[in-house]
Each structure stands twice: as C-alpha cells, then as structure tokens.
Amino acid sequence: MIDDDRVKVFRDKRKSFHIPVYVLILATVSSASLDDQYELTQHVPVPVFQHEAVAIPHSIPIPVPKPVAVPVPQPYPVHIKVPQPVAVPVIKTITIPVEKPIPYKVEKEVPYHVEKPVPVPIEKHVPVKITRPVPVKIPVYKVVYHFEKQH
C-alpha cells in the first residue's frame, strides 16, 4: 500500500482501490472542459465507491453566466420650460338634494298613480377662481448690539 498525499484510498466492502489524486483531477477537468453544447448540469456517471470518497475541490473555476449591471451614461438634463403661472383648474363639487317624484299607488281602488317626492343627490361642478397673491411687506429687523445703541 502506498500512503502518499497524492493518493486517496477508497474502501469497498470487498476491495480497496488506490486512485491517484491527479487522475481524479484529470477526470474532473476533462468532464468540465466539454463542448459548449454539453451542459455542465447533466448527470455524470458516478462510480459505486464514490459514496465513501472524499470530496476534492475543483481545481479549475467553471464560468457561470451572471447578469452584469452596466451603468448606462445618461444624457444631459433636459429642462422643459413651464409657463408661469401654471393654470390649474380648481373645481368645487357641491351636492344638492333635489326632490325627484317616484310614482306609487295610494290605494287599490284609486285607478291613477300619485307621485311621492324623494330626495336624490345631484352633483354640480362649479369652477373656483384663484385670486392672485397680494404682495406682503415683511419687516426686516436689524440686529443692534448693546454697544451700538444710541442713547
């Protein structure tokens, strides 16, 4: 038996196998370096003794496609001229109850219909005028310190 760092021992119930590590690495690399059409996610035949084998990390990194965020250069800011002042329509909604007649029978003997008034809400839209702002004079006070005071 060879006890070396380059050799892994796989024990089976019947026999013990000596497989050099470089053979395992070559098998892993050769299975990873297949054609582009062959997907790496497909099933690889596993030997019987691999359930007792020591996991060996992959020596060559396998490229995995990842979404890459690329910053797109933005154009210079566009300033849209807005007419000042902006005309904003302000509409006030008023609900007025209006009596609407609903026909009903007073008695069975009366052959004609009598109308009973029932309040029904009706919405009216009234435009509201916006008054222009009146300029307000704001007093500005000067800070006078005690040594600047005139007696």
Legacy VTK file of the C-alpha trace (Angstrom):
# vtk DataFile Version 3.0
C-alpha trace
ASCII
DATASET POLYDATA
POINTS 151 float
0.000 0.000 0.000
1.234 3.470 -0.888
0.493 6.078 1.785
1.122 9.343 -0.006
-0.636 12.707 -0.100
-1.215 12.239 -3.834
-3.186 9.020 -3.393
-6.706 8.687 -1.985
-7.831 5.314 -0.683
-11.408 4.299 -1.411
-12.619 1.344 0.567
-15.248 -1.031 -0.670
-16.637 -3.960 1.278
-14.774 -6.360 -0.999
-11.633 -4.490 -2.129
-9.691 -1.316 -1.526
-8.829 0.906 -4.506
-5.832 3.200 -4.844
-6.583 6.087 -7.201
-4.062 8.910 -7.547
-5.437 12.404 -6.949
-4.219 13.673 -10.306
-6.363 11.014 -12.036
-9.413 12.318 -10.180
-8.488 15.895 -11.062
-7.975 14.972 -14.714
-11.338 13.227 -14.750
-12.984 16.291 -13.207
-11.243 18.719 -15.579
-11.995 16.588 -18.618
-15.665 16.381 -17.656
-15.765 20.167 -17.138
-13.998 21.049 -20.411
-16.549 19.554 -22.798
-18.130 21.252 -25.792
-20.288 24.346 -25.316
-23.380 22.401 -26.357
-22.939 19.975 -23.466
-24.437 21.440 -20.321
-22.490 21.030 -17.126
-25.727 20.376 -15.267
-26.215 16.988 -16.930
-25.789 13.834 -14.932
-22.280 12.395 -14.820
-21.989 8.650 -14.160
-20.840 8.151 -10.592
-18.725 5.129 -9.620
-20.053 2.773 -6.982
-17.395 3.668 -4.434
-17.893 7.444 -4.625
-20.359 7.497 -1.728
-17.363 6.868 0.535
-14.963 9.151 -1.361
-13.524 12.387 -0.026
-14.812 15.455 -1.852
-11.991 17.148 -3.766
-12.469 20.838 -4.554
-12.490 21.766 -8.218
-9.053 22.931 -9.351
-10.265 24.993 -12.328
-13.093 27.512 -11.840
-16.093 26.889 -14.070
-17.541 30.073 -15.621
-21.134 30.684 -14.604
-23.196 33.240 -16.562
-24.273 36.076 -14.268
-26.300 39.195 -15.098
-23.912 42.132 -15.187
-25.276 45.589 -14.405
-23.668 48.080 -16.772
-24.117 51.776 -15.974
-25.662 53.482 -18.986
-24.446 57.061 -19.470
-27.371 59.443 -19.125
-27.712 62.473 -21.411
-27.525 65.983 -20.073
-30.626 67.066 -18.095
-33.328 68.486 -20.312
-35.124 71.473 -18.836
-38.692 71.843 -20.034
-39.953 75.392 -19.887
-43.226 75.597 -17.998
-45.367 78.695 -18.497
-45.681 80.622 -15.246
-48.092 80.860 -13.593
-49.489 77.444 -14.379
-53.236 77.467 -14.942
-54.697 74.858 -12.597
-58.424 74.297 -12.911
-59.962 74.028 -9.458
-63.447 72.596 -9.437
-65.612 72.544 -6.348
-68.188 69.773 -6.177
-71.462 70.650 -4.485
-74.065 68.005 -3.709
-77.603 69.386 -3.714
-80.521 67.163 -2.717
-83.322 67.551 -5.252
-86.764 66.057 -4.843
-87.494 63.578 -7.558
-91.033 62.250 -7.841
-91.470 58.467 -7.665
-94.839 57.040 -8.698
-96.700 54.811 -6.299
-100.309 53.681 -5.684
-102.247 55.231 -2.826
-104.965 52.610 -2.664
-106.046 49.715 -4.768
-109.371 51.374 -5.524
-107.806 54.521 -6.971
-107.125 53.976 -10.685
-104.436 56.682 -11.052
-100.889 56.943 -9.736
-99.776 59.511 -7.189
-96.170 60.768 -7.125
-94.261 60.864 -3.856
-91.210 63.194 -3.675
-87.949 61.548 -2.608
-84.656 63.497 -2.214
-81.991 62.458 -4.733
-78.468 63.956 -4.597
-77.305 65.825 -7.704
-73.678 66.915 -8.101
-72.891 70.315 -9.589
-69.367 71.284 -10.594
-68.569 74.946 -10.072
-65.206 76.399 -11.166
-63.470 78.297 -8.384
-61.422 81.397 -9.173
-57.957 81.594 -7.695
-57.096 85.117 -6.652
-53.633 86.395 -7.358
-51.366 86.638 -4.355
-51.086 90.098 -2.865
-47.507 91.171 -2.146
-46.925 91.312 1.586
-44.283 93.561 3.076
-42.199 91.696 5.604
-40.391 93.921 8.086
-36.680 93.200 8.275
-35.166 93.998 11.632
-31.543 94.884 12.012
-29.683 93.295 14.874
-28.349 96.074 17.088
-25.931 95.119 19.812
-25.724 96.898 23.162
-22.533 98.733 22.243
-24.167 100.096 19.079
-27.179 101.566 20.871
-27.564 105.327 20.688
-28.687 106.908 23.974
LINES 1 152
151 0 1 2 3 4 5 6 7 8 9 10 11 12 13 14 15 16 17 18 19 20 21 22 23 24 25 26 27 28 29 30 31 32 33 34 35 36 37 38 39 40 41 42 43 44 45 46 47 48 49 50 51 52 53 54 55 56 57 58 59 60 61 62 63 64 65 66 67 68 69 70 71 72 73 74 75 76 77 78 79 80 81 82 83 84 85 86 87 88 89 90 91 92 93 94 95 96 97 98 99 100 101 102 103 104 105 106 107 108 109 110 111 112 113 114 115 116 117 118 119 120 121 122 123 124 125 126 127 128 129 130 131 132 133 134 135 136 137 138 139 140 141 142 143 144 145 146 147 148 149 150
